[in-house]
Amino acid sequence: MSVAELTEAKLHAEPIKEKIGTRVFNTKSELLSGNLSEQLLERLENTGILVFPELNLTDDEQVAFTDVLGGSVKEIGGAATKQGVFKVSLDKKINYDVAEYLMGSMYWHIDGTMNPVPIRASMLTAKVLTQEGGDTEFANTASSYADLDEATKAKIADLRVVHSLWRSQLFHTPEPTMEQLERWQGHGEAELPLVCKHKSGRHSLVLGNTAHYVIGVEPKESYRILHGLRNFATSEPYMYTHKWNVGDTIIWDNRTSLHRATPYDPDAGRMMHRTILQGTEAWEN
């Protein structure tokens, strides 16, 4: 890349809200060139999510865009994954092997809490929408942490939380069969810090529907801590609801963004295509 190209690369963007989000208006060719990648990643770090209205990426272009932002990684696999793109759908004809797991997407969560190194970010493009529901809500757990009072920060600084897939599945299936429960529990558990300390010096909260309990804390108090922080982190200053148009693309910082889909009919045909960026930091540094 020449000095002239770097000089000419200009990001056209505006804030969505003070505490979360940036809306980007650059052309597809400008974004795929890679000349804006450093600026985009900086905005992603600072605001949590990037919204690209009606960018209309093809699957190949989405993979290419993911690559120029830091490299894509293998998706979760299964019947709905093709050439690095995962089709997010609750339709069991498409996602017969993971549709049950995807039901947890309707509750606040962070992707990859079971992984030692979480994915850096996710990129989602809207392909087919529903007439009712199916919006996506995001919440910034870095800006919300920064606004906590000092007494709360001191109280939670060293707390550790057990996360599990099976806990998240109980949100949508509170009375599972033993077969379901044993299958979910087979994915194991992970012990993570409640407060994630990033190499950049920022801090964020690690919450969501996989957060089971705070280690060493009485159960009632554990629930008060986790639910209280989630309520705070997802409150109005830190939360953004995206009402999709076909062709919209959103990238969110997976380490600092809770997200969930608003309820919709699983048989309505809603389809999103997802790619993911390579993780660079473990939950603990």
HELIX and SHEET records of a PDB file:
HELIX    1   1 VAL A    3  GLU A    8  1                                   6    
HELIX    2   2 LYS A   28  LEU A   32  1                                   5    
HELIX    3   3 SER A   37  THR A   47  1                                  11    
HELIX    4   4 ASP A   59  VAL A   68  1                                  10    
HELIX    5   5 ALA A   99  LEU A  102  1                                   4    
HELIX    6   6 MET A  103  MET A  106  5                                   4    
HELIX    7   7 THR A  141  ALA A  146  1                                   6    
HELIX    8   8 GLU A  150  ILE A  156  1                                   7    
HELIX    9   9 LEU A  165  GLN A  169  1                                   5    
HELIX   10  10 MET A  178  GLN A  185  1                                   8    
HELIX   11  11 PRO A  219  ALA A  233  1                                  15    
HELIX   12  12 GLU A  236  TYR A  238  5                                   3    
SHEET    1   A 8 ALA A  13  PRO A  15  0                                        
SHEET    2   A 8 THR A  22  VAL A  24 -1                                        
SHEET    3   A 8 ILE A  49  PHE A  52  1                                        
SHEET    4   A 8 THR A 249  ASP A 253 -1                                        
SHEET    5   A 8 ALA A 121  VAL A 128 -1                                        
SHEET    6   A 8 MET A 271  LEU A 277 -1                                        
SHEET    7   A 8 VAL A  85  VAL A  88 -1                                        
SHEET    8   A 8 THR A  81  LYS A  82 -1                                        
SHEET    1   B 3 MET A 239  HIS A 242  0                                        
SHEET    2   B 3 THR A 136  ASN A 140 -1                                        
SHEET    3   B 3 SER A 257  ALA A 261 -1                                        
SHEET    1   C 3 GLU A 189  PRO A 193  0                                        
SHEET    2   C 3 ARG A 160  SER A 164 -1                                        
SHEET    3   C 3 ALA A 211  VAL A 214 -1                                        
SHEET    1   D 2 VAL A 195  LYS A 197  0                                        
SHEET    2   D 2 HIS A 203  LEU A 205 -1                                        
END                                                                             
